[in-house]
Amino acid sequence: ICFTETPAQYSRWLSQQIRWSKSYFREWLFNALWWHKHHIWMVYENIVAGGFPFFVMSTMITTSFSGNLWGFIFLLISIQLIGVLKGLFASIVRGSLIMVFMSLYSCLYITSLLPGKIFAIATIRKKGWGTSGRKNLLANYNSLIPVSVWALILIAGLLKTLATNSYNRKNEPAYLSSGAIVYALYWIVTIVSWKVFVQSNMAKKADLARERERESESNESNESESNESDNVIVTDFQGEHDRMNTEKSKSIQRPSIQPTEGTRRTSGCSVFSVISDSEVSARDNNGDEKAIDFSVVEDEEFLMHELGYGVVM
């Protein structure tokens, strides 16, 4: 299992998106050098993707300053309606109703990602890649600069439209009230559904950290038990090995030559002298003396090999 840390705060998330937008536009500019070698459809897709943020931004600015309040409300409703349709399609494909909340991305794109992309283009020549804000918290607030400027522009346009809109047009009050109610209901239903069905079942970052700590402690405990078990197995094996050696030494048959007190001579003209209950010394025909430990003598052949001749009783 691979764990990664994702931004849990809005400012850190926005900083991440600005860094990614810088990377995207850098690659887009390099890729533009090779459009003449690409398929025409791929070139078209690249142009649309690169110019889409500017198209949306110009539409938002012109509509907010247009003096037509119903046109601005209709634009907001259209943006969220397209998001809902895309979310429904994703829910059908994935088989999960939770994908309906993809419509929230439309609002994030208009209010945050759009100014972030413009800010990324404006600062694309900066050599520094930026920071995620894990260590330098002040760096997180740099991403709020384009969002704040963008909000001031839209608020200024909306105030101008509210002041210059013609409220005396036919059915204008009905359009404005119905549009505002529909837009407000969308947000009420979406936010309440998110809080009740999604956010309440989501694990918090602190809960995930505690769960990882419990898993780590459990793994350490299992490793400790495994090591203790291995030690017991090794100890049991060593004890069994010692026991088998003891039984083997007890079961070793002594050779048929059993020395007695003093000395005795065999037909091989060797003399055995008793040293202890388990050891004798033997002198062969050449006069060389050897000490034989009967505790390690398993048979007479070994004794004959040690003495260098055959023993005849």
Kinemage of the C-alpha trace (Angstrom):
@kinemage 1
@onewidth
@group {chain A} dominant
@subgroup {mainchain}
@vectorlist {calphas} color= white
{ca ile a 1} P 0.000 0.000 0.000
{ca cys a 2} L 1.265 3.396 -0.933
{ca phe a 3} L 0.184 6.424 1.125
{ca thr a 4} L 0.421 10.017 -0.108
{ca glu a 5} L -0.523 13.332 1.424
{ca thr a 6} L -3.120 15.353 -0.476
{ca pro a 7} L -3.993 18.993 0.296
{ca ala a 8} L -6.692 19.203 2.947
{ca gln a 9} L -6.845 23.029 2.959
{ca tyr a 10} L -8.143 25.237 0.178
{ca ser a 11} L -5.004 27.388 -0.042
{ca arg a 12} L -2.680 24.375 -0.311
{ca trp a 13} L -4.914 22.793 -2.932
{ca leu a 14} L -4.874 26.008 -4.952
{ca ser a 15} L -1.067 26.177 -4.717
{ca gln a 16} L -0.907 22.630 -6.043
{ca gln a 17} L -3.193 23.486 -8.972
{ca ile a 18} L -1.092 26.531 -9.879
{ca arg a 19} L 2.070 24.372 -9.948
{ca trp a 20} L 0.331 21.818 -12.141
{ca ser a 21} L -0.951 24.573 -14.461
{ca lys a 22} L 2.601 25.861 -14.875
{ca ser a 23} L 3.711 22.404 -15.910
{ca tyr a 24} L 0.771 22.064 -18.309
{ca phe a 25} L 1.409 25.349 -20.091
{ca arg a 26} L 5.144 24.689 -20.325
{ca glu a 27} L 4.454 21.372 -22.021
{ca trp a 28} L 1.763 22.991 -24.172
{ca leu a 29} L 4.254 25.560 -25.510
{ca phe a 30} L 6.870 22.883 -26.234
{ca asn a 31} L 4.261 20.708 -27.906
{ca ala a 32} L 3.201 23.613 -30.135
{ca leu a 33} L 6.584 23.408 -31.855
{ca trp a 34} L 5.596 19.996 -33.253
{ca trp a 35} L 2.016 20.670 -34.327
{ca his a 36} L 3.004 20.410 -37.980
{ca lys a 37} L 3.890 16.753 -37.363
{ca his a 38} L 0.680 15.888 -35.504
{ca his a 39} L -2.763 14.944 -36.736
{ca ile a 40} L -5.062 17.890 -37.417
{ca trp a 41} L -7.559 16.721 -34.778
{ca met a 42} L -4.841 16.597 -32.135
{ca val a 43} L -3.775 20.133 -33.050
{ca tyr a 44} L -7.395 21.285 -32.747
{ca glu a 45} L -7.738 19.703 -29.297
{ca asn a 46} L -4.525 21.367 -28.138
{ca ile a 47} L -5.674 24.781 -29.335
{ca val a 48} L -9.079 24.418 -27.671
{ca ala a 49} L -7.566 23.222 -24.386
{ca gly a 50} L -5.036 26.045 -24.348
{ca gly a 51} L -7.506 28.782 -25.258
{ca phe a 52} L -10.478 27.582 -23.195
{ca pro a 53} L -9.497 29.422 -19.960
{ca phe a 54} L -9.226 32.726 -21.844
{ca phe a 55} L -12.601 32.153 -23.517
{ca val a 56} L -14.336 31.460 -20.195
{ca met a 57} L -12.658 34.409 -18.506
{ca ser a 58} L -13.640 36.832 -21.240
{ca thr a 59} L -17.229 35.528 -21.148
{ca met a 60} L -17.472 35.997 -17.382
{ca ile a 61} L -16.045 39.518 -17.499
{ca thr a 62} L -18.186 40.734 -20.404
{ca thr a 63} L -21.361 39.225 -18.921
{ca ser a 64} L -20.763 40.665 -15.455
{ca phe a 65} L -20.227 44.158 -16.918
{ca ser a 66} L -22.982 43.863 -19.529
{ca gly a 67} L -25.716 45.503 -17.475
{ca asn a 68} L -28.007 42.512 -18.092
{ca leu a 69} L -28.643 40.843 -14.742
{ca trp a 70} L -30.743 38.041 -16.213
{ca gly a 71} L -27.936 37.227 -18.655
{ca phe a 72} L -25.487 36.891 -15.761
{ca ile a 73} L -27.858 34.641 -13.759
{ca phe a 74} L -28.574 32.549 -16.858
{ca leu a 75} L -24.816 32.087 -17.387
{ca leu a 76} L -24.366 30.842 -13.805
{ca ile a 77} L -27.312 28.430 -14.138
{ca ser a 78} L -25.975 27.129 -17.470
{ca ile a 79} L -22.544 26.467 -15.995
{ca gln a 80} L -23.970 24.410 -13.132
{ca leu a 81} L -26.495 22.645 -15.392
{ca ile a 82} L -23.700 21.453 -17.670
{ca gly a 83} L -21.849 20.235 -14.577
{ca val a 84} L -24.912 18.285 -13.396
{ca leu a 85} L -25.339 16.648 -16.816
{ca lys a 86} L -21.687 15.609 -16.840
{ca gly a 87} L -22.076 14.273 -13.288
{ca leu a 88} L -25.141 12.224 -14.266
{ca phe a 89} L -23.281 10.751 -17.228
{ca ala a 90} L -20.342 9.849 -14.944
{ca ser a 91} L -22.775 8.263 -12.459
{ca ile a 92} L -24.245 6.083 -15.217
{ca val a 93} L -20.814 5.038 -16.460
{ca arg a 94} L -19.437 4.290 -12.996
{ca gly a 95} L -22.685 3.062 -11.495
{ca ser a 96} L -22.395 5.370 -8.478
{ca leu a 97} L -24.674 8.314 -7.739
{ca ile a 98} L -21.881 10.100 -5.884
{ca met a 99} L -20.446 11.235 -9.225
{ca val a 100} L -23.304 13.772 -9.454
{ca phe a 101} L -21.248 15.964 -7.151
{ca met a 102} L -18.854 16.482 -10.058
{ca ser a 103} L -21.016 19.512 -10.788
{ca leu a 104} L -19.219 21.246 -7.913
{ca tyr a 105} L -16.105 21.281 -10.077
{ca ser a 106} L -17.727 23.924 -12.295
{ca cys a 107} L -17.857 26.381 -9.416
{ca leu a 108} L -14.280 25.564 -8.378
{ca tyr a 109} L -13.120 26.078 -11.946
{ca ile a 110} L -14.783 29.480 -12.330
{ca thr a 111} L -13.841 30.867 -8.916
{ca ser a 112} L -10.394 29.307 -8.321
{ca leu a 113} L -8.822 27.304 -11.127
{ca leu a 114} L -9.481 29.907 -13.805
{ca pro a 115} L -7.597 32.756 -12.075
{ca gly a 116} L -4.992 30.222 -10.949
{ca lys a 117} L -4.290 29.266 -14.563
{ca ile a 118} L -3.854 32.904 -15.547
{ca phe a 119} L -1.524 33.425 -12.587
{ca ala a 120} L 0.450 30.327 -13.641
{ca ile a 121} L 0.920 31.757 -17.130
{ca ala a 122} L 1.967 35.135 -15.712
{ca thr a 123} L 4.616 33.499 -13.475
{ca ile a 124} L 5.673 30.740 -15.861
{ca arg a 125} L 9.158 32.223 -16.315
{ca lys a 126} L 9.965 31.879 -12.631
{ca lys a 127} L 12.748 29.350 -12.131
{ca gly a 128} L 11.446 28.088 -8.817
{ca trp a 129} L 8.952 25.277 -9.011
{ca gly a 130} L 7.110 26.616 -5.991
{ca thr a 131} L 6.353 25.025 -2.669
{ca ser a 132} L 3.533 22.907 -1.384
{ca gly a 133} L 3.389 24.858 1.857
{ca arg a 134} L 4.101 21.875 4.087
{ca lys a 135} L 6.990 23.710 5.750
{ca asn a 136} L 6.458 27.336 4.668
{ca leu a 137} L 2.855 28.166 5.535
{ca leu a 138} L 3.120 31.734 4.211
{ca ala a 139} L 3.673 30.340 0.720
{ca asn a 140} L 0.109 29.014 0.741
{ca tyr a 141} L -1.325 32.532 0.761
{ca asn a 142} L 0.445 33.515 -2.470
{ca ser a 143} L -2.136 31.495 -4.380
{ca leu a 144} L -4.924 33.644 -2.908
{ca ile a 145} L -3.650 36.707 -4.778
{ca pro a 146} L -5.131 35.797 -8.206
{ca val a 147} L -8.355 34.554 -6.588
{ca ser a 148} L -8.777 37.814 -4.700
{ca val a 149} L -8.135 39.924 -7.807
{ca trp a 150} L -10.556 37.805 -9.835
{ca ala a 151} L -13.261 38.131 -7.154
{ca leu a 152} L -12.859 41.922 -7.083
{ca ile a 153} L -13.270 42.081 -10.884
{ca leu a 154} L -16.463 40.006 -10.864
{ca ile a 155} L -17.918 41.862 -7.882
{ca ala a 156} L -17.247 45.180 -9.588
{ca gly a 157} L -18.953 43.950 -12.765
{ca leu a 158} L -21.918 42.576 -10.820
{ca leu a 159} L -22.377 45.877 -8.947
{ca lys a 160} L -22.345 47.772 -12.253
{ca thr a 161} L -24.941 45.379 -13.682
{ca leu a 162} L -27.169 45.717 -10.634
{ca ala a 163} L -27.027 49.487 -10.967
{ca thr a 164} L -27.605 49.692 -14.737
{ca asn a 165} L -29.997 46.763 -15.301
{ca ser a 166} L -33.414 47.625 -16.744
{ca tyr a 167} L -35.963 46.249 -14.298
{ca asn a 168} L -38.901 47.617 -16.279
{ca arg a 169} L -38.597 45.159 -19.130
{ca lys a 170} L -41.435 42.715 -19.686
{ca asn a 171} L -41.339 39.737 -17.291
{ca glu a 172} L -37.951 40.900 -15.996
{ca pro a 173} L -38.872 40.510 -12.285
{ca ala a 174} L -40.261 36.999 -12.953
{ca tyr a 175} L -37.138 35.924 -14.783
{ca leu a 176} L -34.841 37.312 -12.120
{ca ser a 177} L -36.754 35.819 -9.194
{ca ser a 178} L -37.217 32.381 -10.825
{ca gly a 179} L -33.564 32.251 -11.888
{ca ala a 180} L -32.329 33.250 -8.444
{ca ile a 181} L -34.588 30.655 -6.752
{ca val a 182} L -33.440 27.847 -9.072
{ca tyr a 183} L -29.786 28.734 -8.554
{ca ala a 184} L -30.216 28.978 -4.757
{ca leu a 185} L -32.111 25.654 -4.619
{ca tyr a 186} L -29.319 23.940 -6.525
{ca trp a 187} L -26.761 25.003 -3.944
{ca ile a 188} L -28.996 24.197 -0.967
{ca val a 189} L -29.765 20.680 -2.225
{ca thr a 190} L -26.155 20.026 -3.240
{ca ile a 191} L -24.589 21.238 0.005
{ca val a 192} L -27.108 19.437 2.239
{ca ser a 193} L -26.717 16.206 0.256
{ca trp a 194} L -22.934 16.481 0.463
{ca lys a 195} L -23.020 17.053 4.219
{ca val a 196} L -25.478 14.220 4.897
{ca phe a 197} L -24.473 11.492 2.438
{ca val a 198} L -20.789 12.128 1.741
{ca gln a 199} L -18.964 14.242 4.289
{ca ser a 200} L -20.440 12.419 7.289
{ca asn a 201} L -18.961 9.150 5.978
{ca met a 202} L -15.584 10.567 5.044
{ca ala a 203} L -12.622 9.842 7.315
{ca lys a 204} L -10.821 12.909 8.609
{ca lys a 205} L -7.094 13.334 8.282
{ca ala a 206} L -6.617 12.804 12.033
{ca asp a 207} L -8.664 9.582 11.864
{ca leu a 208} L -6.552 8.305 8.984
{ca ala a 209} L -3.370 9.132 10.933
{ca arg a 210} L -4.648 7.243 13.981
{ca glu a 211} L -5.625 4.285 11.787
{ca arg a 212} L -2.134 4.184 10.268
{ca glu a 213} L -0.634 4.297 13.783
{ca arg a 214} L -2.815 1.371 14.857
{ca glu a 215} L -1.816 -0.587 11.759
{ca ser a 216} L 1.847 0.179 12.447
{ca glu a 217} L 1.535 -0.943 16.077
{ca ser a 218} L -0.296 -4.080 14.974
{ca asn a 219} L 2.449 -4.887 12.441
{ca glu a 220} L 5.143 -4.334 15.076
{ca ser a 221} L 3.265 -6.580 17.510
{ca asn a 222} L 2.932 -9.302 14.874
{ca glu a 223} L 6.637 -9.042 14.044
{ca ser a 224} L 7.511 -9.285 17.755
{ca glu a 225} L 5.300 -12.362 18.190
{ca ser a 226} L 6.840 -13.872 15.071
{ca asn a 227} L 10.360 -13.264 16.412
{ca glu a 228} L 9.437 -14.784 19.787
{ca ser a 229} L 7.953 -17.782 18.005
{ca asp a 230} L 11.134 -18.153 15.956
{ca asn a 231} L 13.210 -17.987 19.150
{ca val a 232} L 11.041 -20.663 20.763
{ca ile a 233} L 11.384 -22.839 17.691
{ca val a 234} L 15.146 -22.363 17.662
{ca thr a 235} L 15.341 -23.061 21.409
{ca asp a 236} L 13.196 -26.163 21.071
{ca phe a 237} L 15.255 -27.316 18.129
{ca gln a 238} L 18.499 -26.781 20.062
{ca gly a 239} L 17.088 -28.602 23.094
{ca glu a 240} L 15.901 -31.462 20.933
{ca his a 241} L 19.306 -31.578 19.258
{ca asp a 242} L 21.078 -31.752 22.635
{ca arg a 243} L 18.660 -34.415 23.860
{ca met a 244} L 19.226 -36.519 20.742
{ca asn a 245} L 22.989 -36.197 21.142
{ca thr a 246} L 22.731 -37.279 24.776
{ca glu a 247} L 20.584 -40.265 23.905
{ca lys a 248} L 22.943 -41.106 21.053
{ca ser a 249} L 25.974 -40.989 23.328
{ca lys a 250} L 24.172 -43.215 25.820
{ca ser a 251} L 23.184 -45.659 23.106
{ca ile a 252} L 26.712 -45.904 21.649
{ca gln a 253} L 27.914 -49.432 21.972
{ca arg a 254} L 31.342 -49.747 23.451
{ca pro a 255} L 33.782 -51.884 21.528
{ca ser a 256} L 34.160 -55.468 22.477
{ca ile a 257} L 37.562 -54.616 24.004
{ca gln a 258} L 36.795 -53.616 27.588
{ca pro a 259} L 39.952 -52.730 29.534
{ca thr a 260} L 40.297 -53.615 33.161
{ca glu a 261} L 42.429 -52.308 35.981
{ca gly a 262} L 46.111 -52.524 35.172
{ca thr a 263} L 47.263 -53.660 31.766
{ca arg a 264} L 46.523 -56.427 29.421
{ca arg a 265} L 48.168 -57.687 26.244
{ca thr a 266} L 46.482 -58.816 23.040
{ca ser a 267} L 47.765 -60.944 20.192
{ca gly a 268} L 48.545 -57.687 18.358
{ca cys a 269} L 51.213 -57.096 20.997
{ca ser a 270} L 49.585 -53.795 22.080
{ca val a 271} L 49.194 -52.799 25.688
{ca phe a 272} L 46.061 -51.054 26.966
{ca ser a 273} L 46.414 -49.014 30.151
{ca val a 274} L 43.218 -47.864 31.893
{ca ile a 275} L 43.172 -44.089 32.426
{ca ser a 276} L 39.530 -43.659 33.428
{ca asp a 277} L 36.142 -45.262 32.930
{ca ser a 278} L 35.908 -43.866 29.448
{ca glu a 279} L 39.521 -43.441 28.319
{ca val a 280} L 42.421 -45.800 27.810
{ca ser a 281} L 45.898 -45.403 26.423
{ca ala a 282} L 47.218 -47.861 23.915
{ca arg a 283} L 50.790 -48.503 22.857
{ca asp a 284} L 51.175 -50.052 19.412
{ca asn a 285} L 54.009 -52.268 18.144
{ca asn a 286} L 56.150 -49.252 17.324
{ca gly a 287} L 55.989 -48.046 20.880
{ca asp a 288} L 53.834 -45.004 20.079
{ca glu a 289} L 51.233 -44.300 22.732
{ca lys a 290} L 47.711 -43.176 21.845
{ca ala a 291} L 44.822 -42.019 24.059
{ca ile a 292} L 41.448 -43.410 23.019
{ca asp a 293} L 38.246 -41.822 24.320
{ca phe a 294} L 35.587 -44.508 24.429
{ca ser a 295} L 32.804 -41.900 24.618
{ca val a 296} L 33.360 -41.102 20.936
{ca val a 297} L 34.160 -44.614 19.784
{ca glu a 298} L 31.144 -45.951 17.926
{ca asp a 299} L 32.487 -49.367 16.830
{ca glu a 300} L 35.513 -51.563 16.791
{ca glu a 301} L 36.469 -50.490 13.279
{ca phe a 302} L 37.101 -46.988 14.536
{ca leu a 303} L 39.231 -48.349 17.373
{ca met a 304} L 41.209 -50.484 14.923
{ca his a 305} L 41.719 -47.455 12.697
{ca glu a 306} L 42.991 -45.414 15.617
{ca leu a 307} L 45.411 -48.092 16.728
{ca gly a 308} L 46.496 -48.886 13.198
{ca tyr a 309} L 45.959 -52.649 13.401
{ca gly a 310} L 43.287 -55.234 13.959
{ca val a 311} L 42.509 -56.313 17.493
{ca val a 312} L 42.199 -60.012 18.123
{ca met a 313} L 40.826 -61.124 21.455
